[in-house]
Every structure is written in structure tokens, then in C-alpha cells.
Amino acid sequence: MKAIILAAGIGERLRPITDRIPKCLIPIGHKTLLSTQINILNECGINDVLVVAGYFANKVIKVYPNVVINENYATTNNSHSLAIGLNKVNNGSGLILDGDIIYEKRVILDLISNEVDTVIATITAKSVEDIGNRVKYDDEGYVLDIGRNINLAFPWEIFSGIMKVSGNSFNRFRKEAKKNIYKNEEWTLPILALSKKTKVGFQSFNENKYKLININNPDDYEHAKNIFS
């Protein structure tokens, strides 16, 4: 199994911390966020890890050399980074992860052992103020819709930024992600498109049971440092 980490973004909401480093290199304890992610993936048996960098890519390469660069990171969204990453990976199965999340080993192990070939990891919202891409699903646990403005009953599930894709879905997803219409969009849109063609499951990682944090802002960063340092 392979992994692609999408880490090209600027990290505007974490300024001034990200004025001189990309968000994936913010320190968590004695390690960077990226090093923590990769170490946990390695512990789970995933050693083939590709990082899609952009903002301060030269600094990312110094930390981890297996990097492909999104040269247009300032004018595109993470779907473009997704397409670049998938284009560099051979057929098979793998994880795709945002570069601004931190997780415990159990999250990765439970996700890759999920019997559904293609599945996204979600976090249960703790407040109606929680931002993110909400996930609508059917009674069997398959994705019906993903979006920031979906009207759902609270508490809803929010896409965490982690996806396992395998089987025939891998090639389908790569083909979908290459479409130019997604260049300036979040990568939830090609996920949604894939869910219309094949079954995409979801697995909830409730914060009461799992350590999984999406670092969007300074408050999230302080929370992550308290939990993982």
C-alpha cells in the first residue's frame, strides 16, 4: 500500500507561523507535522509515501526527499495536487491524506483494515460551528453527498482529509481527478464524483475514541500540540 500526502497549500489561517514554513512543517513536540505523519504511516507498514509540496517546497524536500511539486500551488486548490500525486503512483491501493492532519496509529490501521475497498475517514462534529465538508450517507454507510453547505441534522460527519482507495476505484479516481474542472476545487469534488460511479464508504473516527485532528487554525494547532507533544 502507498500513501500520498497533499501538502502544497500556504496555510493562511496559521499565519504568522506559516510565514516562513509550510503548514506541514509546523512543530509538534520535537518533530514536524510531516515527520509525525510519515512515521506513523511507516509503523503501519506503509513505506512508499509521496508528498505533494508547493509552498516552500525546498524546505519540505530537506525534510523528506520523495516529493513532487505543484508549481501552481498559489493559484490552484488541493484537487490539482491530488491529480499530480496520483499521476506519479502506479496502479494498486493507497491512502490519500491532507498535509495538515495529525492522527494516532490506530486510525490508519483501522482504516486500511476496513472491508470496503474505498472509504473516507470522517470526524463527528462537536458543535454546529465546526467547519468542514459535511458527509451525507445512506443507511448502508455509503457516501451520497459531500459539501460545506449540506443541510444535515446535527451531529453530522465531517470529512477528515483521509481516504483509502483500492481495487478498480484507484484507476477511476485517478482518471476523475485529472479533469481540468477540479483544478481550483477541493478534492472532495472528485471523491463525490467517484461515489456516483462506485460505492464509497465512510468510517467515523469520533474524537472521544480516537486521536485525529485537522489543524485548520491556531486553536486546532494548540489542541494538537497538547494531545501529541
TORDRENLO-690720 format. One record per residue (C-alpha): x negated, y negated, z negated; residue in one letter. Coordinates in nm, 4 decimals. Each point is the difference from the previous one (the first is absolute). Example, Ala and Ser with C-alpha at 12.3 -4.5 7.8 and 13.67 -1.06 7.14 Angstrom:
REM TORDRENLO-690720
+----------+----------+----------+----+
:     east :    north :       up : aa :
+----------+----------+----------+----+
:  -1.2300 :   0.4500 :  -0.7800 :  A :
:  -0.1370 :  -0.3440 :   0.0660 :  S :
+----------+----------+----------+----+
This chain:
REM TORDRENLO-690720
+----------+----------+----------+----+
:     east :    north :       up : aa :
+----------+----------+----------+----+
:   0.0000 :   0.0000 :   0.0000 :  M :
:  -0.1137 :  -0.3521 :   0.0864 :  K :
:   0.0811 :  -0.3426 :  -0.1411 :  A :
:   0.0244 :  -0.3475 :   0.1483 :  I :
:  -0.0152 :  -0.3025 :  -0.2291 :  I :
:   0.1434 :  -0.3213 :   0.1426 :  L :
:  -0.2156 :  -0.2751 :  -0.1490 :  A :
:  -0.0254 :  -0.2765 :   0.2601 :  A :
:   0.2217 :  -0.2616 :  -0.1666 :  G :
:  -0.1047 :  -0.3306 :  -0.1551 :  I :
:   0.1766 :   0.0375 :  -0.3346 :  G :
:   0.1402 :  -0.3525 :  -0.0157 :  E :
:   0.1987 :   0.0590 :  -0.3194 :  R :
:  -0.3156 :   0.0944 :  -0.1900 :  L :
:  -0.1904 :  -0.3195 :   0.0750 :  R :
:  -0.2386 :  -0.1267 :  -0.1291 :  P :
:  -0.1191 :   0.3545 :  -0.0801 :  I :
:   0.0085 :   0.0865 :   0.3714 :  T :
:  -0.1660 :  -0.3200 :   0.1216 :  D :
:  -0.3301 :   0.1841 :   0.0460 :  R :
:   0.0922 :   0.3689 :  -0.0035 :  I :
:   0.2776 :   0.2079 :   0.1580 :  P :
:   0.2730 :   0.1232 :  -0.2293 :  K :
:  -0.1256 :   0.3596 :   0.0221 :  C :
:  -0.3267 :  -0.1061 :  -0.1689 :  L :
:   0.1521 :  -0.1602 :  -0.3084 :  I :
:  -0.1504 :   0.1580 :  -0.3128 :  P :
:   0.1949 :   0.2520 :  -0.2061 :  I :
:  -0.2168 :   0.0740 :  -0.3008 :  G :
:  -0.3493 :   0.0821 :   0.1249 :  H :
:   0.1129 :   0.0922 :   0.3521 :  K :
:   0.1656 :  -0.1720 :   0.2926 :  T :
:   0.3592 :   0.0794 :   0.0893 :  L :
:  -0.1194 :   0.1667 :   0.3210 :  L :
:  -0.2546 :   0.2167 :  -0.1809 :  S :
:   0.2663 :   0.1094 :  -0.2470 :  T :
:   0.2348 :   0.0956 :   0.2838 :  Q :
:  -0.2645 :   0.1956 :   0.1895 :  I :
:  -0.1309 :   0.1782 :  -0.3096 :  N :
:   0.3472 :   0.1252 :  -0.0864 :  I :
:   0.0602 :   0.1138 :   0.3573 :  L :
:  -0.3312 :   0.1892 :  -0.0101 :  N :
:   0.0992 :   0.1645 :  -0.3285 :  E :
:   0.3160 :   0.1203 :   0.1744 :  C :
:  -0.2043 :   0.1637 :   0.2758 :  G :
:   0.0428 :  -0.2824 :   0.2539 :  I :
:  -0.3520 :  -0.0916 :   0.1095 :  N :
:   0.0688 :  -0.1291 :   0.3509 :  D :
:   0.1053 :  -0.3580 :  -0.0835 :  V :
:   0.0136 :  -0.2802 :   0.2556 :  L :
:   0.0380 :  -0.3627 :  -0.1081 :  V :
:   0.1519 :  -0.2615 :   0.2316 :  V :
:  -0.1629 :  -0.3274 :  -0.1019 :  A :
:   0.0320 :  -0.3559 :   0.1258 :  G :
:  -0.0405 :  -0.2860 :  -0.2462 :  Y :
:  -0.3633 :   0.0063 :  -0.1204 :  F :
:  -0.0451 :   0.3336 :   0.1778 :  A :
:  -0.3780 :  -0.0296 :  -0.0378 :  N :
:   0.0388 :   0.0210 :  -0.3774 :  K :
:   0.2253 :   0.3066 :   0.0292 :  V :
:  -0.2588 :   0.1768 :   0.2173 :  I :
:  -0.2652 :  -0.0538 :  -0.2674 :  K :
:   0.2179 :   0.1880 :  -0.2480 :  V :
:   0.1299 :   0.2682 :   0.2356 :  Y :
:  -0.1431 :   0.0447 :   0.3511 :  P :
:   0.2789 :   0.2034 :   0.1656 :  N :
:   0.1841 :  -0.3100 :   0.1192 :  V :
:   0.1824 :  -0.1098 :   0.3122 :  V :
:   0.0700 :  -0.3711 :   0.0352 :  I :
:   0.3226 :  -0.1813 :   0.0821 :  N :
:  -0.1550 :  -0.3020 :   0.1658 :  E :
:   0.3389 :  -0.1719 :   0.0157 :  N :
:   0.0809 :   0.0411 :  -0.3693 :  Y :
:   0.0863 :  -0.3722 :  -0.0392 :  A :
:   0.2675 :   0.0034 :   0.2712 :  T :
:   0.1452 :   0.3515 :  -0.0338 :  T :
:   0.1704 :   0.2046 :  -0.2696 :  N :
:  -0.0840 :   0.3403 :  -0.1464 :  N :
:   0.1788 :   0.1870 :   0.2799 :  S :
:  -0.2855 :  -0.1054 :   0.2273 :  H :
:  -0.2524 :   0.1333 :  -0.2506 :  S :
:   0.2040 :   0.3206 :  -0.0141 :  L :
:  -0.0204 :   0.0403 :   0.3790 :  A :
:  -0.3767 :  -0.0608 :  -0.0044 :  I :
:  -0.0488 :   0.2567 :  -0.2749 :  G :
:   0.2193 :   0.2683 :   0.1544 :  L :
:  -0.1763 :  -0.0461 :   0.3323 :  N :
:  -0.3276 :   0.1044 :  -0.1647 :  K :
:   0.1381 :   0.3145 :  -0.1640 :  V :
:   0.0434 :   0.3365 :   0.1705 :  N :
:   0.3195 :   0.2004 :  -0.0171 :  N :
:   0.0904 :   0.1625 :  -0.3254 :  G :
:   0.1317 :  -0.1232 :  -0.3276 :  S :
:  -0.0912 :  -0.2801 :  -0.2302 :  G :
:   0.0824 :  -0.2735 :  -0.2430 :  L :
:   0.0401 :  -0.3654 :   0.0883 :  I :
:  -0.0435 :  -0.2439 :  -0.2851 :  L :
:   0.0100 :  -0.3739 :  -0.0494 :  D :
:  -0.3281 :  -0.1410 :  -0.1239 :  G :
:   0.1604 :  -0.1863 :  -0.2899 :  D :
:   0.1385 :   0.2907 :  -0.1998 :  I :
:  -0.1492 :   0.1927 :  -0.2888 :  I :
:   0.1141 :   0.3434 :  -0.1097 :  Y :
:  -0.0855 :   0.2939 :  -0.2161 :  E :
:  -0.1115 :   0.3341 :   0.1437 :  K :
:   0.3357 :   0.1622 :  -0.0773 :  R :
:   0.1785 :  -0.2302 :   0.2457 :  V :
:  -0.2109 :   0.1209 :   0.2903 :  I :
:   0.0137 :   0.3675 :  -0.1000 :  L :
:   0.3774 :  -0.0047 :  -0.0376 :  D :
:   0.0498 :  -0.1804 :   0.3294 :  L :
:  -0.2190 :   0.2313 :   0.2075 :  I :
:   0.1663 :   0.3048 :  -0.1564 :  S :
:   0.3475 :  -0.1258 :   0.0945 :  N :
:   0.1568 :   0.2624 :   0.2261 :  E :
:   0.1316 :  -0.2656 :   0.2395 :  V :
:  -0.2465 :  -0.0561 :   0.2854 :  D :
:   0.0431 :  -0.3759 :   0.0082 :  T :
:   0.0830 :  -0.1887 :  -0.3180 :  V :
:  -0.0438 :  -0.3482 :  -0.1434 :  I :
:  -0.0760 :  -0.0784 :  -0.3632 :  A :
:   0.2343 :  -0.2433 :  -0.1734 :  T :
:   0.0156 :  -0.1807 :  -0.3329 :  I :
:   0.3266 :  -0.0537 :  -0.1870 :  T :
:   0.0690 :  -0.3724 :  -0.0432 :  A :
:  -0.0114 :  -0.1140 :  -0.3614 :  K :
:   0.1763 :  -0.3316 :   0.0679 :  S :
:   0.2203 :  -0.1565 :   0.2655 :  V :
:  -0.2861 :  -0.2489 :   0.0415 :  E :
:  -0.2400 :   0.2716 :   0.1200 :  D :
:  -0.1024 :  -0.0763 :   0.3558 :  I :
:  -0.0872 :   0.2495 :   0.2713 :  G :
:   0.1492 :   0.2155 :   0.2708 :  N :
:   0.3033 :   0.1775 :  -0.1387 :  R :
:   0.0698 :   0.3547 :   0.1127 :  V :
:   0.3469 :   0.1318 :   0.0821 :  K :
:   0.0323 :   0.3770 :   0.0130 :  Y :
:   0.2631 :   0.2672 :   0.0512 :  D :
:   0.1238 :   0.2662 :  -0.2414 :  D :
:  -0.2749 :   0.2369 :   0.1110 :  E :
:  -0.2758 :  -0.2500 :  -0.0751 :  G :
:  -0.0832 :  -0.1079 :   0.3540 :  Y :
:  -0.0644 :  -0.3599 :   0.1010 :  V :
:   0.2843 :  -0.1873 :   0.1681 :  L :
:  -0.1303 :  -0.3552 :  -0.0157 :  D :
:  -0.2929 :  -0.2067 :  -0.1293 :  I :
:  -0.0040 :  -0.3753 :  -0.0406 :  G :
:  -0.0369 :  -0.2936 :  -0.2348 :  R :
:   0.3602 :  -0.1149 :   0.0289 :  N :
:   0.1935 :   0.3270 :  -0.0154 :  I :
:   0.2993 :  -0.0283 :  -0.2305 :  N :
:  -0.0296 :   0.2897 :  -0.2470 :  L :
:   0.1267 :   0.0714 :  -0.3488 :  A :
:  -0.2595 :  -0.0601 :  -0.2721 :  F :
:  -0.2316 :   0.1708 :  -0.0823 :  P :
:  -0.1225 :   0.0532 :   0.3527 :  W :
:  -0.3133 :   0.1663 :   0.1337 :  E :
:  -0.2820 :  -0.2165 :   0.1369 :  I :
:  -0.2569 :   0.1257 :   0.2508 :  F :
:  -0.3313 :   0.0277 :  -0.1859 :  S :
:  -0.2318 :  -0.0197 :   0.2984 :  G :
:  -0.0870 :   0.3719 :   0.0161 :  I :
:   0.1150 :   0.2464 :   0.2649 :  M :
:  -0.0799 :   0.3608 :   0.0803 :  K :
:   0.0448 :   0.0894 :   0.3660 :  V :
:  -0.0641 :   0.3415 :   0.1495 :  S :
:   0.1134 :   0.2512 :   0.2582 :  G :
:   0.1514 :  -0.1304 :   0.3229 :  N :
:   0.0793 :  -0.3262 :  -0.1757 :  S :
:  -0.3654 :  -0.1038 :   0.0035 :  F :
:  -0.0172 :  -0.0408 :   0.3773 :  N :
:   0.3473 :  -0.1551 :   0.0104 :  R :
:  -0.0986 :  -0.2533 :  -0.2619 :  F :
:  -0.3239 :  -0.0884 :   0.1760 :  R :
:   0.1860 :  -0.0525 :   0.3270 :  K :
:   0.2631 :  -0.2127 :  -0.1720 :  E :
:  -0.2521 :  -0.2145 :  -0.1873 :  A :
:  -0.1797 :  -0.0892 :   0.3249 :  K :
:   0.3027 :  -0.1899 :   0.1311 :  K :
:  -0.0745 :  -0.3689 :   0.0353 :  N :
:   0.3319 :  -0.0970 :  -0.1615 :  I :
:  -0.1441 :   0.0879 :  -0.3430 :  Y :
:  -0.3182 :  -0.2054 :   0.0295 :  K :
:   0.1243 :  -0.2717 :  -0.2351 :  N :
:   0.2223 :   0.2214 :  -0.2154 :  E :
:  -0.0355 :   0.1958 :  -0.3213 :  E :
:  -0.0740 :   0.3697 :   0.0485 :  W :
:   0.3365 :   0.0903 :  -0.1476 :  T :
:   0.1501 :  -0.0707 :   0.3438 :  L :
:  -0.1796 :   0.2838 :   0.1817 :  P :
:   0.0820 :   0.2213 :  -0.2998 :  I :
:   0.3674 :  -0.0877 :   0.0445 :  L :
:  -0.0234 :   0.0715 :   0.3722 :  A :
:  -0.1565 :   0.3384 :  -0.0759 :  L :
:   0.2823 :   0.0798 :  -0.2429 :  S :
:   0.2456 :  -0.0354 :   0.2891 :  K :
:  -0.1827 :   0.2723 :   0.1930 :  K :
:  -0.0943 :   0.2444 :  -0.2753 :  T :
:   0.0681 :   0.0508 :  -0.3682 :  K :
:  -0.2011 :  -0.2250 :  -0.2309 :  V :
:   0.0395 :   0.0785 :  -0.3674 :  G :
:  -0.0702 :  -0.2104 :  -0.3037 :  F :
:  -0.1482 :   0.0840 :  -0.3374 :  Q :
:   0.0536 :  -0.2331 :  -0.2937 :  S :
:  -0.2891 :  -0.0701 :  -0.2351 :  F :
:   0.1706 :  -0.1655 :  -0.2931 :  N :
:  -0.2393 :  -0.2178 :  -0.1998 :  E :
:   0.1189 :   0.1643 :  -0.3207 :  N :
:  -0.1511 :   0.3282 :   0.1199 :  K :
:  -0.2752 :  -0.0995 :   0.2432 :  Y :
:  -0.2715 :  -0.2618 :   0.0246 :  K :
:   0.0544 :  -0.1710 :   0.3349 :  L :
:  -0.0267 :  -0.3759 :   0.0440 :  I :
:   0.0267 :  -0.2189 :   0.3079 :  N :
:  -0.2213 :  -0.3020 :  -0.0654 :  I :
:   0.1917 :  -0.2871 :   0.1605 :  N :
:  -0.0759 :  -0.2883 :  -0.2353 :  N :
:  -0.2078 :  -0.0984 :  -0.3063 :  P :
:   0.2496 :   0.1581 :  -0.2420 :  D :
:  -0.0263 :   0.3325 :   0.1858 :  D :
:  -0.3775 :  -0.0292 :  -0.0079 :  Y :
:  -0.0086 :  -0.0526 :  -0.3767 :  E :
:   0.2366 :   0.2950 :  -0.0440 :  H :
:  -0.2229 :   0.2206 :   0.2170 :  A :
:  -0.3107 :  -0.0982 :  -0.1957 :  K :
:   0.1749 :   0.0789 :  -0.3289 :  N :
:   0.1080 :   0.3439 :   0.1217 :  I :
:  -0.3037 :   0.1107 :   0.2004 :  F :
:  -0.3001 :  -0.1772 :  -0.1524 :  S :
+----------+----------+----------+----+
